[in-house]
Amino acid sequence: MITPQEAKTISIVDFMRTRGFEPARIHGQQIFYFSPFREEKIPSFNVREGGGNDGDDVWHDFGEGGISG
């Protein structure tokens, strides 16, 4: 089990890859995936590497409206 602080050091892109998710589209720093939370035809899960105020990765699921950073 890892601590929350350790979890924050993991790249979301690397985590998605270890779970079998490959980017559906890359546009600059924005990486789009098909959502890991549901089946969809258009990729709505967006990751911005280093896009947070503190340089952390930020994700947004346009289909669910969830934001994390």
C-alpha positions in Angstrom: 0.0 0.0 0.0 1.3 3.5 -0.8 0.7 6.7 1.0 -1.2 9.6 -0.5 2.1 11.5 -0.9 3.7 8.6 -2.8 0.6 8.4 -5.0 1.0 12.0 -6.0 4.4 11.3 -7.4 3.1 8.8 -9.9 2.5 10.2 -13.4 -1.1 9.7 -14.5 0.1 8.9 -18.0 2.3 6.1 -16.6 -0.5 4.8 -14.4 -2.9 4.7 -17.3 -0.4 2.8 -19.3 0.1 0.2 -16.6 -3.7 -0.3 -16.6 -3.7 -1.0 -20.3 -5.0 2.4 -21.5 -3.2 4.0 -24.4 -3.7 7.6 -25.6 -6.4 7.9 -28.2 -5.2 11.4 -29.2 -2.4 13.7 -28.2 -2.7 17.5 -28.7 0.3 19.4 -27.3 0.4 18.7 -23.5 -3.2 17.4 -23.5 -3.5 13.6 -23.8 -6.9 12.2 -24.4 -8.0 8.7 -23.4 -11.2 6.7 -23.6 -12.6 7.0 -20.1 -11.6 4.2 -17.7 -15.0 4.7 -16.0 -17.4 3.8 -18.9 -17.5 2.8 -22.5 -17.5 5.6 -25.0 -16.9 6.3 -28.7 -15.2 9.7 -28.3 -12.3 10.0 -25.9 -13.3 12.3 -23.0 -10.6 11.6 -20.3 -8.1 14.4 -20.6 -4.7 14.5 -18.9 -2.4 17.5 -18.9 1.1 16.5 -17.8 2.5 19.1 -15.4 -0.6 21.3 -15.9 -1.3 21.9 -12.2 -0.2 25.0 -10.3 2.4 22.9 -8.5 3.5 21.1 -11.7 1.5 18.0 -11.0 -0.5 16.2 -13.6 -4.1 17.3 -13.9 -7.0 15.2 -15.3 -10.5 16.1 -16.4 -13.2 13.6 -17.4 -15.5 15.6 -19.7 -18.1 12.9 -19.6 -18.3 12.9 -15.8 -17.3 16.4 -15.0 -14.6 15.2 -12.5 -11.5 17.3 -12.1 -8.3 16.4 -10.1 -4.9 17.8 -9.8 
